[in-house]
Amino acid sequence: MKKILMMSLTLLLLLMLSTTALADVSSELVVFAAASMTETLTRIAELYKETAPEVTLVFNFDSSGTLKTQIQEGADCDLFISAAPKQMNQLDISRDESANPDRLDFVLEGTRINLLENKVALAVPEGNPAAIESFKDLAERLKAGGVLLAMGNADVPVGQYTQKILAYYGLNEDALAKAGVLTYGTNVKEVTTQVSEAAVDCGIIYGTDACSAGLDVVDTATAEMCGQVIYPAAVLNITKSEAAAKTFLEYLTGPEASAVFEAVGFTPISR
């Protein structure tokens, strides 16, 4: 009887030790990422299961401004990928006061990288009913009030890039809005949907979103028009899984993930 009891206690101890060991290597990573990365990161998550089956990836996709606010207000997040440096800068204490006026400190030192470059595209519904030819053509027709353009809100990176394009062509956004030739989306996916459903004549979105949605692109903005579209990524210092977060970020710079990014039009940036 005593022998059976000892064996039972031994088995129970081994089970407890194995459960503890599994808890040590298993982790859930919460990744906040720009909405324009929805399709690519979902695909990458499937591939990553083969590399790290013990890691569960949980994504929160939204506009970079919304994600930044959620982080600032205390949301759990291990890794942040923004569609523009602005939102990352606002969380990075290493940036000066002009970029981070609130002196927020969320970026884990030494982990921030420029992960990807994207392009800002002028996309049209199937068949291009309004026969829009280019950004220049769009600008002329917006002045005349002849087309309806969808763009992102001012707190959304794609909206900020659009504002630069409008300014490049000497267009006044407020005047265009009052004239009823602009509609807005809270993130790039909302703008993309408006174009896909032909609710507008055109929309300014990322080239990758146009690719994922199967939309025609009639023009692509140059760096002179709106600057480079850089996606920074960083592990946050509030992470509870630092090692796993760093490992996944490293994976995102590798050949397997890069192939997924390139397939929809992202350009991976070397460290």
C-alpha positions in Angstrom: 0.0 0.0 0.0 2.8 2.3 1.0 4.6 1.5 -2.3 1.5 2.4 -4.3 1.1 5.6 -2.4 4.7 6.6 -3.1 4.3 5.8 -6.8 1.1 8.0 -6.9 2.9 10.8 -5.2 5.8 10.5 -7.6 3.6 10.6 -10.6 1.7 13.6 -9.2 5.0 15.4 -8.7 6.2 14.6 -12.2 2.9 15.9 -13.6 3.2 19.2 -11.7 6.8 19.6 -12.8 5.9 19.0 -16.5 3.0 21.4 -16.3 5.3 24.1 -14.8 7.9 23.5 -17.5 5.2 23.8 -20.2 4.0 27.1 -18.7 7.6 28.4 -18.8 8.0 27.8 -22.5 4.4 28.4 -23.6 3.4 32.0 -24.1 0.7 34.2 -25.6 2.0 37.2 -27.5 -0.3 40.2 -28.0 0.6 42.1 -31.2 -0.9 45.5 -32.0 -0.5 46.1 -35.7 -1.7 48.6 -38.3 -4.9 47.5 -40.1 -3.0 47.3 -43.4 -1.1 44.3 -42.1 -4.2 42.2 -41.4 -3.8 39.7 -44.2 -0.1 39.4 -44.1 0.3 38.9 -40.4 -2.6 36.4 -40.3 -0.8 34.4 -42.9 2.5 34.7 -41.1 0.9 33.5 -37.9 0.0 30.3 -39.6 3.6 29.8 -40.7 4.9 30.7 -37.3 3.0 27.8 -35.7 5.5 25.5 -37.4 8.4 27.4 -36.0 7.1 28.0 -32.5 4.1 25.9 -31.8 4.3 26.8 -28.1 3.5 30.5 -28.9 -0.1 31.8 -29.4 -0.3 35.0 -31.4 -3.1 37.3 -30.6 -3.6 40.3 -33.0 -5.3 43.6 -32.5 -5.6 45.3 -35.9 -6.7 49.0 -36.1 -5.4 52.4 -37.1 -2.0 53.1 -35.6 -3.4 56.2 -33.8 -6.1 54.1 -32.1 -3.5 51.4 -31.1 -1.2 54.0 -29.7 -4.0 55.4 -27.5 -4.9 51.9 -26.3 -1.3 51.2 -25.3 -1.1 54.6 -23.6 -4.3 53.8 -21.6 -2.9 50.5 -20.3 -3.9 47.8 -22.8 -1.8 44.6 -22.7 0.6 44.6 -25.6 3.9 42.8 -26.3 4.8 44.1 -29.8 3.7 47.2 -31.7 3.9 47.7 -35.4 2.8 51.1 -36.7 2.1 52.2 -40.2 4.1 55.4 -39.6 6.9 56.5 -37.4 4.8 59.2 -35.8 2.7 56.9 -33.5 5.8 54.9 -32.5 7.7 58.1 -31.8 4.9 59.2 -29.4 5.6 56.1 -27.3 9.4 56.2 -27.6 11.2 58.1 -24.8 14.4 58.2 -26.9 12.7 60.7 -29.3 12.8 64.4 -28.5 9.9 66.4 -27.2 8.7 67.5 -30.6 8.1 63.9 -31.5 7.1 62.7 -28.0 5.6 65.7 -26.2 4.0 63.6 -23.5 7.3 61.9 -22.7 5.7 58.5 -22.9 8.0 55.5 -22.3 6.8 52.2 -23.8 9.4 51.1 -26.3 11.8 48.5 -25.0 15.3 49.9 -25.6 17.3 48.3 -28.4 14.3 46.6 -30.0 12.9 49.2 -32.4 13.5 48.6 -36.1 12.2 49.9 -39.4 10.4 46.7 -40.6 8.7 47.5 -43.9 8.1 50.1 -46.5 4.7 50.5 -48.3 3.4 52.7 -51.0 0.4 55.1 -51.1 -1.9 54.3 -54.0 -4.8 55.8 -55.8 -7.3 52.9 -56.1 -10.5 52.8 -58.0 -13.6 50.5 -58.1 -13.8 47.7 -60.7 -14.0 49.1 -64.2 -12.9 52.6 -63.0 -16.4 54.1 -63.7 -15.1 57.7 -63.2 -12.2 57.1 -65.5 -9.7 58.6 -63.1 -6.2 58.5 -64.5 -3.7 59.8 -61.9 -3.2 61.9 -58.8 -2.9 65.0 -61.0 -6.2 64.1 -62.7 -7.8 63.6 -59.4 -6.6 66.9 -58.1 -8.0 68.8 -61.1 -11.4 67.0 -60.8 -11.6 67.5 -57.0 -11.2 71.3 -57.7 -14.1 71.1 -60.1 -16.2 69.0 -57.7 -16.6 66.2 -60.2 -15.4 63.1 -58.1 -15.9 61.6 -54.7 -12.7 60.6 -52.8 -12.4 58.4 -49.8 -9.5 59.0 -47.4 -8.4 58.2 -43.8 -9.2 60.4 -40.9 -6.5 62.9 -39.7 -5.4 60.6 -36.9 -4.8 57.7 -39.2 -1.4 57.4 -41.0 -3.0 56.8 -44.4 -5.1 59.9 -43.8 -1.9 61.9 -42.9 -0.2 60.8 -46.1 -3.3 61.8 -48.0 -3.3 65.3 -46.4 0.3 65.7 -47.7 -0.8 64.7 -51.2 -3.6 67.2 -51.2 -1.2 69.9 -50.0 1.3 68.9 -52.7 -1.4 69.8 -55.3 -2.4 72.9 -53.5 -5.8 71.6 -52.4 -7.5 72.7 -49.2 -9.0 69.7 -47.3 -11.5 71.7 -45.3 -12.8 73.3 -48.5 -13.1 70.0 -50.2 -14.9 68.5 -47.3 -17.4 71.4 -47.3 -17.9 70.9 -51.0 -18.9 67.3 -50.3 -16.2 65.6 -52.4 -14.5 63.7 -49.5 -15.6 60.8 -47.3 -13.6 59.4 -44.4 -12.6 56.1 -42.8 -11.3 55.5 -39.3 -8.7 53.1 -40.7 -7.4 52.1 -44.1 -9.7 49.0 -44.2 -12.7 51.3 -44.1 -11.4 53.4 -46.9 -10.7 50.2 -48.9 -14.2 48.9 -48.4 -15.7 52.2 -49.7 -13.7 51.7 -52.9 -14.5 48.0 -53.2 -18.2 48.7 -52.8 -18.0 51.5 -55.4 -19.5 53.9 -52.8 -16.9 56.4 -54.0 -15.1 57.1 -57.2 -11.7 56.5 -55.8 -9.7 56.1 -52.5 -6.2 56.8 -51.3 -5.0 53.6 -49.6 -1.8 51.6 -49.3 -0.7 49.5 -52.3 -0.8 46.4 -50.2 -4.4 46.9 -49.3 -5.3 47.5 -52.9 -3.5 44.2 -53.7 -5.3 42.3 -51.0 -8.7 43.6 -52.0 -8.1 43.1 -55.7 -8.5 46.8 -56.6 -7.0 48.5 -59.6 -4.3 51.1 -58.8 -4.1 54.0 -61.3 -1.3 55.9 -59.7 1.3 55.6 -56.8 2.5 58.5 -54.8 6.2 59.5 -54.8 8.2 60.3 -51.7 8.2 63.9 -52.9 4.4 63.9 -52.6 4.0 62.3 -49.1 7.3 61.1 -47.9 8.4 57.4 -47.4 5.8 55.1 -45.9 7.8 53.3 -43.2 6.4 50.7 -40.7 8.5 50.7 -37.5 8.2 47.8 -35.0 9.2 47.4 -31.4 8.8 45.2 -28.4 7.2 47.2 -25.6 8.7 47.4 -22.1 5.3 46.4 -20.6 5.6 42.9 -22.1 5.4 39.9 -19.9 7.0 37.7 -22.6 10.1 39.6 -23.6 12.1 36.7 -25.0 9.2 35.4 -27.1 8.4 38.9 -28.4 12.0 39.5 -29.5 12.1 36.1 -31.2 8.9 36.8 -33.1 10.2 40.2 -34.2 13.3 38.6 -35.4 11.2 36.1 -37.4 9.4 39.0 -39.0 12.7 40.1 -40.5 13.6 36.7 -41.8 13.1 35.1 -45.3 9.8 33.3 -44.6 8.0 36.3 -43.3 9.6 38.6 -45.9 8.3 36.5 -48.7 4.7 36.9 -47.4 5.2 40.7 -47.1 6.7 41.0 -50.6 3.8 39.0 -52.1 1.4 41.8 -51.5 3.7 44.7 -52.2 5.6 45.5 -48.9 9.3 46.1 -49.2 11.2 44.5 -46.2 13.8 46.8 -44.8 17.1 45.4 -43.7 18.4 46.2 -40.2 
